[in-house]
Amino acid sequence: MTESHDKTEKVPAQVNPGAGPSGGSAALPPEAVKAIPVRHYGRWIGAAVVIALLALLVAAFARADIDWGLVGKYLTDGTFVTGAWETLKITVYSMLIGVVLGMVLAVMRMSRNPVLSGVAWAYIWFFRGTPVLVQIFLWFNLSIVFEYVDLGPLYRNEMNDVMTPFVAALLGLGLNEAAYMAEISRAGIQSVDSGQTEAAHALGMKSSQTMRRIVLPQAMRVIIPPTGNEFINMLKTSSLAYAIGYQELFLASRDFGSRTLAVMEALMVVTVWYLALTTLFSVGQYYLERHFARGSNRELPPTPLQRIRGQLTSFRTPSQVGGKTI
């Protein structure tokens, strides 16, 4: 018969260095944390490379045969001011056509009527699939297909007299923009939850009322940012109208450069004008997005002036870690 014996291991008791004679633990202050900032050498190297490249670029333009005094003088010249006004005018009118027609096309595209949705799809397919410059020339040379504009007793005239460079550029830019705005508007409308539409119909609203009061106000938060980008892009794309003789900003600079032989100076003036216009409308786009974000964000993002004021008046407070300032 085998006898079994229980073997017991004796574990030494752990001694708490902070324990007192009565067994209680004394509270010791934590050791001070020594914070060592991480060194990002790659950032400094990248910044140095960028600064060096910018310095080389500035030096190249400084050594170039450009009379910068003439650039400042020509900024307010009547030729460029008129060209900037024509650029702004064709941009605003074309964008209005694009936004209104694009919204109509978006509703047609989502319609259950196969004719309406098919026509909208074909429109978007054609105008997004052909270059803007080709479309402008198609409108400008429309007299080859239609010699007269004949609306019976209302209006009759030759197509060459009707299809001026301004009208051709307006139709080419506006109708092309409508195709892109249709897809932007459709994406914005579809971003609104369908349950809200069903709830509006349950309350007795018609489809037009639901679209106007419920869907579109919420869809604008999605529509506004790309629409602002499209407007700024339209401002630059309008320079293609120079090809048919429309006196916008770029054509004004070309004529001015050919007349005065100050080609580079004229291009610099045009660059400043385009940058000024795009910056102005970029700021306007920011405030418009901020306005439509009121229903979705608890706190509105600060305006550029508020950011600058906050950076000038705020001071970084040193943080305390383990009783030590870092």
Secondary structure, 3 states (H helix, E strand, C coil): CCCCCCCCCCCCCCCCCCECCCCCECCCCCCCCCCCCCCCHHHHHHHHHHHHHHHHHHHHHHHCCCCHHHHHHHCCCHHHHHHHHHHHHHHHHHHHHHHHHHHHHHHHHCCCCHHHHHHHHHHHHHHHHCCHHHHHHHHHCHHHCCCEEECCCCCEEEHHHHCCHHHHHHHHHHHHHHHHHHHHHHHHHHCCCHHHHHHHHHCCCCHHHHHHHHHHHHHHHHHHHHHHHHHHHHHHHHHHHHHHCCCCHHHHHHHHHHHHCCHHHHHHHHHHHHHHHHHHHHHHHHHHHHHHCCCCCCCCCCCHHHHHHHHHHCCCCCCEECCEEC
